[in-house]
Amino acid sequence: MLASKITLQTPPKIQSLLARLQRDGALCSCSTRFRSRIQLTPVWRHGMKCCSWALNQPASPKGIDWNKMANKLFGTDGVRGIANLEPMTAETALKLGRAIAHLTLIQPGRRHKILLGKDTRLSCYMLETALAAGICSMGADVLMVGPIPTPGIAFLTTNMRCDAGAVISASHNPFQDNGIKFFSRDGFKLSDELESEIERLIFSNNIDEIRPTAEKIGKAFRIDDALGRYVVFVKNTFPRSLTLDGINVVLDCANGAAYKAAPLVFEELGANVTALGINPDGQNINHNCGSLFPELMCTEVRIRGAHVGIALDGDADRVIFADEKGNVVNGDQVMGLIAQDMMSRNELRKNTLVATVMSNMGLEVAIKDLGGQLVRTPVGDRHVVERMRRDGYNFGGEQSGHLIFLDQITSGDGILSALQVLRIMKETGKTLSEVVSLVKLFPQVLTNVEVRTRKELAEVPQIKEVMDECHNRLKDRGRLLVRYSGTQLLCRVMAEGEDEVEVKQVVEMVANAISTYL
């Protein structure tokens, strides 16, 4: 069926989908014809035909399955997508605001308030206004704090006794993307159950008729001292008996949410800071800078002879380090360093470090040699936090730079994490390359494979056969991990072991099979 024949009948969701397909090369802009045959058919809901549409087989070349997307907004880390296309539109942001406000209105007779922050993306203006409007339309007040790191929202939600917190950010994604994530009043990200309830409220239209009027409509306030509160909080996690005097730091803020807060923290503690990525223009967040592009930081460390390099991502909930030689420090080595320090102080609860399945086997060996244990979770800082809360652990993280100090804060915090590393350097008088030497990394290879669809890997015989063969090759000398990305149409293939040549061969074999059959 020609897309041009249905354009006038197509509802906004499918119009957004067509735009995405055209951007990704699945739709020819010159002829508006699909390069593969796709049919659009109406979906029956609630006993009647409505303006919702579904894609029949075959799926688009990029594997977008609209049937699975129906009534689903939240992914692995909030709602995320291309700004001004569903689900990241002003219309959906308004509905999300109404839904989160409805869930917080649990105590009649008092004004409820929701904290709202953002990063530096151009689209944040649009989404901030829409989200705030939705919240106010349900009778809750909005406290708008402007650009601030995501962990700042987690902290301030509890510090300011808010009923919920919201942050508009797509973290490490490019500027054209954006996202919305929520925090409960205790500063933790919403549970799966609450996210599902928000989706139910939006798609069922159950709260559409709730319309407070007159004095019951919510208000929006700009909070001028929010950033200062967060800066003071983070600084207070650093010992009062220490300063950063004499420490030369290269700090890359990714032109993101920490462009003001991070330099303030390190400078006020006495460090000599060379700040990069502190001139956001709405479009340069994460662009060739920050934790995704540590080369800039590494080069500057070598040029200036700095003691350490610190690179944050767009919302500053993760951090990547460079040592005094300008070499990137592996995130597992940083976790090993901190776990060792906490164990020496009897501060690591149950002598247990929580990491994900992506962490290097060398980290597990190092923690075991110290008399502790490493427990693994699925990928995602949210899973790490859930395991920590469930089993009473207080430190964990991801190889990618999320470090969670649950005794101090409820989410990953790149600035706070960097301060803990600098504290250890100051107390020991050693360089970063020296203090992270505990963890001897196994050779590890990771590659991302673009896929057209997400099938259970074990249900594709050709892929399963190759994976079984590779597992047998590695046996007890290594491991193979294959998983889909939670936010992109990618399959991540990771292997590690004692023999680097064999590890590379294993990854190549599995990646080729996935590329061929998915």
Secondary structure, 3 states (H helix, E strand, C coil): CCHHHCHHHCCHHHHHHHHHHHHCCCECCCCCCECCCCCEEEEEECCEEEEEEEECCCCCCCCCCHHHHCCCCCECCEEEEECCCCCCCHHHHHHHHHHHHHHHCCCCCCCCEEEEEECCCCCHHHHHHHHHHHHHHCCCEEEEEEECCHHHHHHHHHHCCCCEEEEECCCCCCCCEEEEEEEECCCCECCHHHHHHHHHHHHHCCCCCCCCCHHHCCCEEECCCHHHHHHHHHHCCCCCCCCCCCCEEEEECCCCCCCCHHHHHHHHCCCEEEEECCCCCCCCCCCCCHHHCCHHHHHHHHHHCCCEEEEECCCCCCEEEECCCCCEECHHHHHHHHHHHHHHCCCCHHHEEEEECCCCHHHHHHHHHCCCEEEEECCCHHHHHHHHHHHCCCEEECCCCCEEECCCCCCCCHHHHHHHHHHHHHHHCCCHHHHCCCCCCCCEEEEEEECCCCCCHHHCHHHHHHHHHHHHHHHHHEEEEEEECCCCCEEEEEEEECCHHHHHHHHHHHHHHHHHHC
